[in-house]
Amino acid sequence: MTQAATGTSTERTVQRRKGTGSGTGRTRSAVTLLVLTALLGVSVTAGLAIGSVHVPPGQVWGIVTHALGADWQEPGWSRARETIVVDVRAPRVLLGAVTGAGLAVIGTALQALVRNPLAEPYLLGVSSGASLGAVSVIVFGVTLLGPASLSVAAFVGALGALLLVYATARTGGRITSSRLVLSGVAIAAVLTAVLDLLLLTTDRGNETRAVLAWTLGGLGGVNWGTLWLPSTALLLGVGVLMAQARNLNLLLAGEEAATTLGLDVARFRARLFVVLSLVTGVLVAAAGPIGFVGLMMPHIVRLFVGGDHRRVLPTAALGGAVFLVWADVAARTIAAPMEIPVGVLTALCGGPFFLWLMRRDARRGTDRGVA
């Protein structure tokens, strides 16, 4: 068979696996995006309204528009309510949306890059590496790069962990689902042990308690001055991944097929590993290690829009934003006035999903070489 014929056959395979090319698929994708956009609006409203002090939804948007300078209604709320909505809840809700969207697109890209349906930052130890980097900066008081020191250290830790997991799991040029997950779990355990050791041996008692709470994942403590960095990282990550959506689609047919179609797989993976580690590091530095969002969202949205990454990436971002905003609302209200770390709730949802996914793939016999 000639190379041209092989390429044509491979392109047909990619198209079948993406489930693209039909007007019905495009319509379903558009409807899904519209529904999720509306849900995100409802979720943000709920996040701003619900809490120890309830604020009516109509008043919420009156406060927000007033803060933006558009006085479409006469202020009928107290200064305390305005402070709660604008200065306390709004940055928190936006960080939840940004973090949820970022983790979802990172999980989507990782699953394509290593061709493993179980891949996501938390399970592969990437979040643990980012956490260790961030905590090291806090414990040792490193401030060489000023406010950016935390995010830079988290990025270095995330990239190092990802490369280590990938190198450990790859044997004979192949990676299986079980080997990748086991490598991720093992390396995450080692990194977590080192992190715990740092916390136990430091003499900064107050910082240790704060860091321990942060390692469970949470959106509290954010303010408008720190929100710009994770937002910028999200825009960078989504922009790069959308630009590389075609190449991610090529990987659906396998590494050899992608190479036949002109993709330098090794260089492509290396570039995206850096981008994904950068975004993961910034998000973990801002919100702590929040797990399983990047595992669940890609699988859920593929049920509605198929496997084409041009559709999966924006849909997963919206789905992740909606999910994490509601998870944070639940974390603030379930045991009020005590607040549950949002990472605990995402683990309670993601753990059973992970077990179901493993059983499903075992029944299908998908523990094959993935890279």
VEXDREN-2710 file (C-alpha; in Angstrom, 1 decimal):
% VEXDREN-2710
k/r/px/py/pz
1/MET/0.0/0.0/0.0
2/THR/1.4/3.5/-0.9
3/GLN/1.9/6.2/1.7
4/ALA/-0.8/8.3/0.1
5/ALA/-3.3/5.4/0.4
6/THR/-2.2/4.8/3.9
7/GLY/-2.7/8.4/4.8
8/THR/-6.2/8.5/3.2
9/SER/-7.2/5.3/5.1
10/THR/-5.9/6.8/8.4
11/GLU/-7.8/10.1/7.8
12/ARG/-11.0/8.1/7.4
13/THR/-10.2/6.2/10.7
14/VAL/-9.7/9.5/12.5
15/GLN/-13.0/10.9/11.1
16/ARG/-14.9/7.8/12.3
17/ARG/-13.4/8.0/15.8
18/LYS/-14.2/11.7/16.0
19/GLY/-17.7/11.2/14.9
20/THR/-17.5/14.4/12.8
21/GLY/-18.7/15.6/9.5
22/SER/-22.5/15.4/10.1
23/GLY/-24.9/18.4/10.4
24/THR/-26.5/16.6/13.3
25/GLY/-23.2/16.5/15.2
26/ARG/-22.6/20.2/14.6
27/THR/-26.1/21.0/15.7
28/ARG/-25.8/18.9/18.9
29/SER/-22.5/20.5/19.7
30/ALA/-24.0/24.0/19.3
31/VAL/-27.0/23.2/21.4
32/THR/-24.7/21.7/24.1
33/LEU/-22.5/24.8/24.2
34/LEU/-25.6/27.0/24.5
35/VAL/-27.1/24.9/27.3
36/LEU/-23.8/24.9/29.2
37/THR/-23.4/28.6/28.8
38/ALA/-26.8/29.2/30.2
39/LEU/-26.0/26.8/33.1
40/LEU/-22.8/28.6/33.8
41/GLY/-24.8/31.9/34.1
42/VAL/-27.2/30.2/36.5
43/SER/-24.3/28.7/38.4
44/VAL/-22.4/32.0/38.8
45/THR/-25.7/33.6/40.0
46/ALA/-26.2/30.8/42.6
47/GLY/-22.6/31.1/43.7
48/LEU/-22.9/34.8/44.3
49/ALA/-26.3/34.5/46.0
50/ILE/-25.9/31.4/48.2
51/GLY/-24.0/31.5/51.5
52/SER/-24.3/32.4/55.2
53/VAL/-25.9/35.6/54.0
54/HIS/-28.5/34.9/51.3
55/VAL/-28.7/37.6/48.6
56/PRO/-31.7/37.5/46.1
57/PRO/-30.6/36.7/42.5
58/GLY/-32.1/40.0/41.2
59/GLN/-30.2/41.9/43.8
60/VAL/-27.0/40.0/43.0
61/TRP/-26.9/41.3/39.5
62/GLY/-27.9/44.8/40.6
63/ILE/-24.9/44.8/42.9
64/VAL/-22.6/43.5/40.2
65/THR/-23.8/46.0/37.5
66/HIS/-23.6/48.8/40.1
67/ALA/-20.0/47.8/40.8
68/LEU/-19.3/47.9/37.1
69/GLY/-20.7/51.4/36.8
70/ALA/-24.0/50.6/35.2
71/ASP/-26.7/51.8/37.6
72/TRP/-29.8/50.3/36.0
73/GLN/-31.6/50.2/39.4
74/GLU/-31.6/52.3/42.5
75/PRO/-29.3/50.6/45.1
76/GLY/-31.5/49.0/47.7
77/TRP/-29.0/46.9/49.5
78/SER/-26.6/47.4/52.4
79/ARG/-22.9/48.1/52.0
80/ALA/-22.2/44.8/53.8
81/ARG/-24.1/42.8/51.1
82/GLU/-22.2/44.6/48.4
83/THR/-18.9/43.8/50.0
84/ILE/-19.9/40.1/50.4
85/VAL/-20.9/39.8/46.7
86/VAL/-18.2/41.9/45.0
87/ASP/-15.2/41.4/47.2
88/VAL/-15.7/37.9/48.8
89/ARG/-17.9/35.7/46.6
90/ALA/-17.2/37.1/43.1
91/PRO/-13.5/36.3/43.0
92/ARG/-14.2/32.9/44.6
93/VAL/-16.8/32.0/42.0
94/LEU/-14.7/33.2/39.1
95/LEU/-11.7/31.2/40.4
96/GLY/-13.9/28.1/40.6
97/ALA/-15.0/28.6/37.0
98/VAL/-11.5/29.2/35.8
99/THR/-10.0/26.3/37.7
100/GLY/-12.8/23.9/36.7
101/ALA/-12.5/24.9/33.0
102/GLY/-8.7/24.6/33.2
103/LEU/-8.6/21.2/34.8
104/ALA/-11.2/19.9/32.3
105/VAL/-9.2/21.0/29.2
106/ILE/-6.0/19.7/30.8
107/GLY/-7.6/16.3/31.4
108/THR/-8.9/16.3/27.8
109/ALA/-5.5/17.0/26.3
110/LEU/-3.7/14.5/28.6
111/GLN/-6.1/11.7/27.6
112/ALA/-5.3/12.4/23.9
113/LEU/-1.6/12.8/24.4
114/VAL/-1.0/9.5/26.2
115/ARG/-4.0/7.9/24.6
116/ASN/-5.3/6.8/28.0
117/PRO/-8.9/7.4/29.1
118/LEU/-7.8/7.4/32.8
119/ALA/-5.3/10.2/32.4
120/GLU/-5.8/13.4/34.4
121/PRO/-3.5/15.7/36.4
122/TYR/-4.5/14.4/39.9
123/LEU/-4.2/10.7/39.0
124/LEU/-0.9/11.1/37.1
125/GLY/0.8/12.9/40.0
126/VAL/1.0/16.2/38.2
127/SER/-1.0/18.0/40.9
128/SER/1.2/16.4/43.6
129/GLY/4.3/17.7/41.8
130/ALA/2.8/21.1/41.6
131/SER/1.8/21.0/45.2
132/LEU/5.3/20.0/46.3
133/GLY/6.8/22.8/44.3
134/ALA/4.5/25.4/45.8
135/VAL/4.8/24.1/49.3
136/SER/8.6/24.2/49.0
137/VAL/8.5/27.9/48.2
138/ILE/6.3/28.5/51.2
139/VAL/8.3/26.5/53.7
140/PHE/11.7/27.8/52.6
141/GLY/10.5/31.3/52.0
142/VAL/11.8/31.6/48.4
143/THR/10.9/35.0/46.9
144/LEU/13.4/35.3/44.1
145/LEU/10.6/36.0/41.6
146/GLY/8.3/37.9/43.9
147/PRO/4.6/37.0/43.8
148/ALA/5.2/34.7/40.8
149/SER/7.6/32.4/42.8
150/LEU/4.7/30.2/43.9
151/SER/3.4/29.6/40.4
152/VAL/6.8/29.1/38.9
153/ALA/7.7/26.5/41.5
154/ALA/4.4/24.8/41.0
155/PHE/5.0/24.7/37.2
156/VAL/8.4/23.2/37.7
157/GLY/7.0/20.5/40.0
158/ALA/4.2/19.7/37.7
159/LEU/6.4/19.3/34.7
160/GLY/8.9/17.2/36.6
161/ALA/6.2/14.9/37.9
162/LEU/4.6/14.5/34.5
163/LEU/7.9/13.6/32.7
164/LEU/8.8/11.2/35.5
165/VAL/5.5/9.4/35.3
166/TYR/5.7/9.2/31.5
167/ALA/9.2/7.9/31.6
168/THR/8.5/5.4/34.3
169/ALA/5.4/4.0/32.6
170/ARG/6.9/3.7/29.1
171/THR/8.6/0.3/28.6
172/GLY/9.6/-1.0/25.2
173/GLY/8.0/2.0/23.5
174/ARG/4.6/1.2/25.0
175/ILE/2.4/2.3/27.8
176/THR/-0.7/0.5/29.1
177/SER/-3.5/2.0/31.1
178/SER/-2.7/0.0/34.2
179/ARG/1.1/0.9/34.1
180/LEU/0.4/4.6/33.6
181/VAL/-2.1/4.8/36.5
182/LEU/0.1/2.7/38.8
183/SER/3.2/4.9/38.0
184/GLY/1.1/8.0/38.6
185/VAL/-0.2/6.7/41.9
186/ALA/3.2/5.6/43.1
187/ILE/5.0/8.9/42.2
188/ALA/2.1/10.9/43.7
189/ALA/2.5/8.9/46.9
190/VAL/6.3/9.6/47.0
191/LEU/5.8/13.3/46.3
192/THR/3.0/13.6/48.9
193/ALA/5.3/11.9/51.5
194/VAL/8.0/14.4/50.8
195/LEU/5.5/17.2/51.1
196/ASP/4.3/15.9/54.4
197/LEU/7.9/15.6/55.6
198/LEU/8.5/19.3/54.8
199/LEU/5.4/20.3/56.7
200/LEU/6.3/18.2/59.8
201/THR/9.9/19.5/60.0
202/THR/9.1/23.2/59.5
203/ASP/8.8/25.4/62.6
204/ARG/6.2/27.7/61.0
205/GLY/3.1/26.4/62.8
206/ASN/0.6/28.9/61.4
207/GLU/1.8/28.4/57.8
208/THR/1.7/24.6/58.3
209/ARG/-2.0/24.6/59.2
210/ALA/-2.8/26.9/56.2
211/VAL/-0.8/24.7/53.8
212/LEU/-2.5/21.5/55.1
213/ALA/-5.9/23.1/54.4
214/TRP/-4.7/24.2/51.0
215/THR/-3.5/20.7/50.0
216/LEU/-7.2/19.5/50.3
217/GLY/-8.2/22.0/47.6
218/GLY/-10.2/25.1/48.2
219/LEU/-11.2/28.4/46.6
220/GLY/-11.2/30.6/49.7
221/GLY/-8.7/33.4/50.2
222/VAL/-8.6/34.5/46.6
223/ASN/-9.0/38.2/45.8
224/TRP/-9.1/40.3/42.7
225/GLY/-5.4/41.0/42.8
226/THR/-4.5/37.3/42.5
227/LEU/-7.2/36.2/40.0
228/TRP/-5.5/37.5/36.9
229/LEU/-2.8/34.9/36.9
230/PRO/-5.0/31.7/36.7
231/SER/-7.3/33.5/34.3
232/THR/-4.3/34.3/32.0
233/ALA/-3.1/30.7/32.3
234/LEU/-6.5/29.4/31.3
235/LEU/-6.8/31.6/28.2
236/LEU/-3.2/30.6/27.2
237/GLY/-3.9/26.9/27.7
238/VAL/-7.3/26.9/25.8
239/GLY/-5.8/29.0/23.0
240/VAL/-2.9/26.7/22.5
241/LEU/-5.0/23.5/22.7
242/MET/-7.6/24.8/20.3
243/ALA/-4.9/25.7/17.8
244/GLN/-3.6/22.1/18.2
245/ALA/-7.0/20.4/18.1
246/ARG/-6.3/18.8/14.7
247/ASN/-3.1/17.2/16.0
248/LEU/-4.9/15.9/19.0
249/ASN/-7.4/14.4/16.7
250/LEU/-4.6/12.7/14.7
251/LEU/-3.5/10.9/17.9
252/LEU/-6.9/9.2/18.1
253/ALA/-5.7/6.9/15.4
254/GLY/-2.4/6.1/17.1
255/GLU/1.2/7.3/17.1
256/GLU/2.2/5.5/13.9
257/ALA/-0.9/6.8/12.0
258/ALA/-0.3/10.4/13.3
259/THR/3.3/10.2/12.1
260/THR/2.1/9.0/8.7
261/LEU/0.0/12.1/8.4
262/GLY/3.0/14.4/9.1
263/LEU/2.9/14.9/12.9
264/ASP/6.2/14.8/14.8
265/VAL/4.6/13.1/17.8
266/ALA/7.6/13.3/20.2
267/ARG/8.1/17.0/19.6
268/PHE/4.3/17.7/19.8
269/ARG/4.0/15.8/23.1
270/ALA/7.0/17.7/24.6
271/ARG/5.6/21.1/23.7
272/LEU/2.2/20.3/25.1
273/PHE/3.6/18.7/28.2
274/VAL/5.2/22.1/29.0
275/VAL/2.0/24.0/28.3
276/LEU/-0.2/21.6/30.4
277/SER/2.3/21.7/33.3
278/LEU/2.4/25.5/33.2
279/VAL/-1.4/25.7/33.4
280/THR/-1.6/23.0/36.0
281/GLY/1.0/24.7/38.1
282/VAL/-0.7/28.0/38.1
283/LEU/-4.1/26.5/38.9
284/VAL/-2.7/24.4/41.7
285/ALA/-0.9/27.4/43.2
286/ALA/-4.2/29.3/43.2
287/ALA/-6.7/26.7/44.3
288/GLY/-4.7/23.7/45.6
289/PRO/-4.8/20.2/44.1
290/ILE/-8.4/19.5/43.1
291/GLY/-8.8/16.1/41.6
292/PHE/-11.0/14.2/39.2
293/VAL/-12.5/17.2/37.3
294/GLY/-10.1/16.5/34.4
295/LEU/-11.1/12.8/34.5
296/MET/-14.9/13.2/34.5
297/MET/-15.6/16.2/32.2
298/PRO/-14.0/14.9/29.0
299/HIS/-15.8/11.6/29.2
300/ILE/-19.2/13.2/30.0
301/VAL/-19.0/15.8/27.2
302/ARG/-17.9/13.3/24.6
303/LEU/-21.3/11.6/25.0
304/PHE/-22.9/14.8/23.6
305/VAL/-20.4/16.2/21.1
306/GLY/-18.3/13.2/20.0
307/GLY/-14.5/13.0/20.0
308/ASP/-13.5/15.9/17.9
309/HIS/-11.3/18.1/20.1
310/ARG/-12.5/21.3/18.3
311/ARG/-15.8/20.6/20.0
312/VAL/-14.7/18.6/23.1
313/LEU/-12.3/21.3/24.4
314/PRO/-14.7/24.3/24.7
315/THR/-17.5/22.0/25.9
316/ALA/-15.3/20.4/28.5
317/ALA/-14.2/23.9/29.7
318/LEU/-17.8/25.0/30.2
319/GLY/-18.7/21.7/31.9
320/GLY/-15.8/21.9/34.2
321/ALA/-16.6/25.5/35.2
322/VAL/-20.2/24.6/35.9
323/PHE/-19.2/21.6/37.9
324/LEU/-16.6/23.2/40.1
325/VAL/-18.8/26.3/40.8
326/TRP/-21.6/24.0/42.1
327/ALA/-19.1/21.9/44.1
328/ASP/-17.9/25.1/45.8
329/VAL/-21.5/26.1/46.6
330/ALA/-22.0/22.7/48.1
331/ALA/-18.7/22.9/50.1
332/ARG/-19.9/26.2/51.6
333/THR/-23.4/25.1/52.5
334/ILE/-23.5/21.4/53.3
335/ALA/-22.0/21.7/56.8
336/ALA/-22.4/25.5/57.3
337/PRO/-21.0/27.4/59.1
338/MET/-18.1/24.9/58.7
339/GLU/-16.6/24.8/55.1
340/ILE/-15.7/21.5/53.5
341/PRO/-12.6/21.6/51.2
342/VAL/-13.9/21.5/47.6
343/GLY/-11.3/18.9/46.8
344/VAL/-13.0/16.5/49.2
345/LEU/-16.3/16.8/47.3
346/THR/-14.7/16.4/43.9
347/ALA/-13.0/13.2/45.1
348/LEU/-16.3/11.8/46.4
349/CYS/-17.7/12.3/42.9
350/GLY/-14.6/11.3/41.0
351/GLY/-13.6/8.2/42.9
352/PRO/-16.7/6.2/42.0
353/PHE/-16.5/7.5/38.4
354/PHE/-12.9/6.3/38.2
355/LEU/-13.8/2.8/39.4
356/TRP/-16.7/2.6/36.9
357/LEU/-14.4/3.7/34.1
358/MET/-11.8/1.1/35.0
359/ARG/-14.5/-1.6/35.1
360/ARG/-15.9/-0.5/31.7
361/ASP/-12.5/-0.5/30.1
362/ALA/-11.7/-3.9/31.6
363/ARG/-14.8/-5.3/30.0
364/ARG/-13.9/-3.8/26.7
365/GLY/-10.3/-5.1/26.9
366/THR/-8.8/-1.7/26.4
367/ASP/-5.6/-2.2/28.5
368/ARG/-3.5/-1.9/25.4
369/GLY/-0.4/0.0/24.4
370/VAL/-1.4/3.7/24.3
371/ALA/1.8/5.5/23.3
END
